[in-house]
Amino acid sequence: MPTDKQVSERAVVFLIGAVQFVNILDFVMVMPLGPDFAKGLGIAASHIGTIGGAYTAAASVAGLVGGYFLDRFDRRKALAVSMLGLVLATAVGGLATGFTTLLLARVAAGLFGGPATSLSLSIIADLVPVERRGRALGAVMGSFSVASIIGVPLALRLATWGGWQLPFFVVAGMGLLVAAGAIFYLPPVRGHLAPERQPVKPVGVLELLGRRDVQLSYLMTAVVMMASFLMVPNISAYVQQNLGYPRDSLELAYFVGGLVSFVSLRMAGPLVDRYGAFRVGTVGSVLTLLSLYVGFVNYPRWLPVPGLFMLFMLAMGVRNVAYNTLTSRVPENPVRARFMSLQSAIQHMAAAVGAFVSVQLLTDLPDGTLGGMTRVAGLAMVLTALLPPMLGVVEAKVRSKERARALAVAPAKGLAVPLSPEASPHQ
């Protein structure tokens, strides 16, 4: 780990996981709290997705802009600026007085949250060798599970105690502490700023976007995120209004779902390292299709709502570790933040499109239920089915590129070219 101060790989993973926990919680808590702030601010339940989509659309714009300059800075310093901006925007969200002010606050949060995500993943990819990257990313992505296990139930409980605004203020306070920890304990990450030490010449944004492996990786990212965010912003309202699940029990559903997700993420990372993204991602996609059909197309009344959350989170966790680990192998070190920033832009834009499309497909019925969930789930299933073949194509291209690079470097150093775990014959 080439850094100016010695910090263990485990400590780096923990610190980045903490950053991601706050970043993710800031985003995911808004959707379960949707019915609460909708009632408090007079917003229609079918428009909750617009609030979630505003964050993702802003994060997408920030990712596009960040792609032009993030690789010029120490990644630790850039992450600190992003986290401090996110903290301020989250606190402002708690002061919202209506739909417009809350929307603007979430836009501001997205402008800082998007780069924070891409920088976090860039730091992991820079500091953790490829043969252990799946495990590391699985651990970092476990922050999503922890946010579901602890963060979302706590946010829901805080909203019960002190109103929907209180979770925003608490998360802002947590973010300030975590940002300080990352600033003081993360090592500087400047390896990408020394071109003479890099075997690959840095490329511009347009040149990067012209590469076929990058295009396929971004298309895969868009499909995954749009499929997810057709569903995610509306789950809380769906289970309460359509399935009659009590608001007081919602914390339990997110807790058990997050617990299953945490376990699946920790298991999926090593499996991706061993068997490859295509195999593990295909299993995750099949589980996702099953959860969408069972949960939103043909829901069996005998299935408890926490069981639905468990299946959905299991599927999402396995699928997301596979595709994130694979995309981390696409860029070279000098352009990693640029690649990740543009990927973050595509992730958030696709998520915003998914959320906004779901708003168009959903209606508030006279009986208080949400109409159109079957259509939304059907579209998510079509997108999910497209993922496995894309995983296979991208993984083949990445392995070919990595082996060609190894063959080019080894003769100059008089080294043999070993097969990496990710290119072993059993895959």
LINJOFEN-V931521 format. One record per residue. RES is the residue in one small letter. SS is DSSP state (a for helix, b for strand, c for the rest). PSI is psi in whole degrees, 0 to 359 (none if undefined). BURIAL is b if it has 16 or more other C-alpha atoms within 10 Angstrom, else e. Layout:
res = (RES RES)
ss = (SS SS)
psi = (PSI PSI)
burial = (BURIAL BURIAL)
This chain:
res = (m p t d k q v s e r a v v f l i g a v q f v n i l d f v m v m p l g p d f a k g l g i a a s h i g t i g g a y t a a a s v a g l v g g y f l d r f d r r k a l a v s m l g l v l a t a v g g l a t g f t t l l l a r v a a g l f g g p a t s l s l s i i a d l v p v e r r g r a l g a v m g s f s v a s i i g v p l a l r l a t w g g w q l p f f v v a g m g l l v a a g a i f y l p p v r g h l a p e r q p v k p v g v l e l l g r r d v q l s y l m t a v v m m a s f l m v p n i s a y v q q n l g y p r d s l e l a y f v g g l v s f v s l r m a g p l v d r y g a f r v g t v g s v l t l l s l y v g f v n y p r w l p v p g l f m l f m l a m g v r n v a y n t l t s r v p e n p v r a r f m s l q s a i q h m a a a v g a f v s v q l l t d l p d g t l g g m t r v a g l a m v l t a l l p p m l g v v e a k v r s k e r a r a l a v a p a k g l a v p l s p e a s p h q)
ss = (c c c c c c c c a a a a a a a a a a a a a a a a a a a a a a a a c a a a a a a a a c c c a a a a a a a a a a a a a a a a a a a a a a c c c a a a c c a a a a a a a a a a a a a a a a a a a c c c c c a a a a a a a a a a a a a a a a a a a a a a a a a a a a a c c a a a a a a a a a a a a a a a a a a a a a a a a a a a a a a a a a c c c a a a a a a a a a a a a a a a a a a a a c c c c c a a a c a a a c c c c c c c a a a a a c c a a a a a a a a a a a a a a a a a a a a a a a a a a a a a a c c c c c a a a a a a a a a a a a a a a a a a a a a a a a a a a a a c a a a a a a a a a a a a a a a a a a a a a c c c c c c c a a a a a a a a a a a a a a a a a a a a a a a a c c c c a a a a a a a a a a a a a a a a a a a a a a a a a a a a a c b b c c c c c b b c a a a a a a a a a a a a a c a a a a a a a a a a a a a a a a a a a a a a a a a a a c c c c c c c a a a c c c c)
psi = (97 88 166 335 141 115 133 155 321 320 320 314 319 314 316 324 321 318 314 328 311 316 314 317 320 325 308 336 337 324 312 329 356 306 329 308 337 317 317 328 2 39 137 142 326 351 6 323 334 321 314 321 330 318 310 324 317 319 326 314 317 323 319 315 317 333 339 344 348 329 359 354 158 126 329 316 319 322 321 315 317 317 320 322 321 319 313 316 323 318 321 326 326 347 4 144 359 184 314 315 323 320 314 322 321 329 314 319 319 325 331 327 324 306 326 321 311 323 322 313 327 320 316 314 328 321 345 125 153 329 346 8 323 316 316 315 325 320 316 317 344 343 330 318 317 323 325 320 313 311 308 312 321 319 318 320 319 322 325 320 316 16 164 341 329 316 325 317 320 316 324 318 316 319 324 318 316 320 320 318 318 321 316 337 338 144 156 145 91 11 327 350 2 83 330 342 358 136 353 130 132 147 158 174 312 321 320 314 342 351 137 321 325 317 314 321 316 323 318 317 316 318 315 312 322 319 319 315 3 329 312 315 344 359 316 311 323 312 330 315 327 323 355 26 130 141 324 340 359 327 321 318 315 328 308 324 316 324 315 319 319 314 316 323 318 329 323 325 304 327 322 318 325 315 350 158 326 310 311 319 327 318 316 323 319 318 324 316 318 315 324 317 312 320 330 350 313 67 122 127 341 345 120 148 320 328 322 315 319 314 316 316 325 311 314 320 312 314 316 324 318 311 326 320 318 314 333 341 351 312 158 163 316 338 19 314 324 312 312 324 315 323 319 320 317 319 309 324 318 321 319 317 315 314 316 323 320 324 321 330 341 151 152 111 158 332 5 358 166 125 146 4 328 319 317 314 322 317 320 324 320 315 319 322 341 344 310 312 326 321 317 316 313 318 319 317 320 316 319 317 318 320 321 321 319 320 326 326 322 314 324 332 358 34 154 157 104 157 126 160 331 353 25 154 330 351 none)
burial = (e e e e e e e e e e e b b b b b b b b b b b b b b b b b b b b b b b b b b b e e e e b e b b b b b b b b b b b b b b b b b b b b b b b b e b b e e b b b b b b b e b b b b b b b b b b b b b e b e e b e e b b b b b b b b b b b b b b b b b b b b b b b b b b b e b e b b b b b b b b b b b b b b b b b b b b b b b b b b b b e e e e b b b b b b e b b b e b b b b b e b b b e e b b b b b b b b e e e e e e e e b e e e e e b e e e e b b e b b b b b b b b b b b b b b b b b b b b b b b b b b e e e b e b e e b b b b b b b b b b b b b b b b b b b b b b b b b b b b b b b b b b b b b b b b e b b b b b b e e e e e e e e b b e b b b b b b b b b b b b b b b b b b b b b b b b b b b b b b b b b b b b b b b b b b b b b b b b b b b b e e b b e e e e e b b b b b b e b b b b b b e b b b e b b e b b b e b b e e b b e e b b e e b e e e e e e e e e e e e e e b b b e e e e)
